[in-house]
Amino acid sequence: MVLLKSSDRLNAMRTDKTILFKGLKFLAITVALMFLAPVVLYEAFKNQDHSFFWPVFIVGLLLAITAISLGFYGIKVVVDAFFNKKK
C-alpha cells in the first residue's frame, strides 16, 4: 500500500476545471435544444397540410434526438471531471 502525502492526495481529488467547463457547455447547448426542438415540432404539426411538413418534422426530430444525446454526454463529461477521469 502506497501512502500519499497530503498535497498529492489533494491534487488527486481535485476537479478538472477544463473538463468541467466542457461538460457545462454541452449542458447549455442541451438546454437550448430542449426549447428549440418542441417549437420546431409544434410548427410542423401546426402546418400538416403544407409542403414543408416532412422536412420541418424531420429537423425537429433530429433536434430532439440531439438534445437527448448531448444531455447524456454532458452529464457524463461533468461526472468524469468530478472523478478525475482523463481521456
JOCOR-V878692 format. One line per field, one symbol per residue. psi: psi as a letter, one per 20 degrees, with the letter a starting at -180 (. if undefined). A space follows every 50 residues. Layout:
psi: ???
This chain:
psi: pppqrhhhghhhjqpohghghghhghhghggghhhgghgghghghhlhiq hjggghggggghggghggghgggghghghhhhjloq.
